[in-house]
Amino acid sequence: MDAIVMVLGWAGAGVLLLAYALVSTKRLAGDGWRFQLLNLAGGLALAVNSAWSGAWPSAVLNVVWVGIGAVAIARLAAARRLPDRKPRATAG
């Protein structure tokens, strides 16, 4: 099981770095579904890895990261259901 969690952690780190690189090079929109899903998946994988390893500050950070991504995805879904409404702009 340790090996699976280790691979999961490395995969999560890779996904987060990929998302950041794609947005930074303007190959992916930072306010779109793909970016948010990549962040959600990467954060979840790192949260599991961090918790398994007992790295609680990192685990909590990644749980919050996943929560932010979940809210962003919910807003994107709501905006899709109501075409006249756009998601609120986020800082950062």
N, C-alpha and C positions, 0 to 999 in steps of 0.2 A: 504493500500500500504506500510506503514511503516513496518509492520510485514514481508511482502514478501521480502523487501530489507534487513531487518535484517537477515532473514534466508539465503538469498543469500550471504550476507557477511560472515556469519559463515561457510557456505558451502565452499566458496572460500578459507577461511583460512584453513579449514580442508583439502582441496585438495592440497594446497601448502605444508602444513606440511606432508601430505602423500607422495607427490612427493619427498620431501627432505629426508624423512625417508627411502624410498625405494632405492634412490640412495646411501645414506650414508651406508646402510646395504648391498649394492651390489646386491639387488634384481631387480634393474632396471638400465639400462645403461643411463648415463647422457647425452649422445649424440644421443639418439634415439627418435623416434616418440612419444612414450608413455609419456616420461618425458616432452617433449616439449608441448604436448597437455594438460597435467595436469597443467603445468605452465601457459599456455595460458588461460585455463578455470578458474583457480583459480585467476589469476591476473585480468581477466575481471570482475569476480564477485566482487572482492574487490574494483575495480575501480568504479563500479556502486554504491556499498554501501558507499564508501568514498565520492563520489561526492554528493550523496543524503544527506549525513550527513553534508556536508560542510567542510569536512576534506580535503582541497585542496592539501596539500603536499602529503598525502597518495594517493589521486586520481591520481595526476600527476605521482608519482612513479609507480603506478600500470599500468597506460597507457604506460609508457616507458617499463615496464616489459612485457606487452602484445606485444609491438612492437618488442622487442628482440626475443620473442618466435615466432612471425610471420616470422621474417627474418630467424630464425633457421629452421622453418618448410619449408619455401620456398627453402632454400638450400638443405634440405633433399630431397625434391621433385625433384629438379634439378639433384641431384646426382642419384636419382632413374632412371630418364629419360636417363642419360648418365652414363652407368655403369662403364666406365673407369675413371670417375671423382669422387673424394671423396670430401665431404665438408671440408672446411678449419677448422683446429683445433681452438678451442676458448680457451682463457685464463680463468682460474678460476677453 
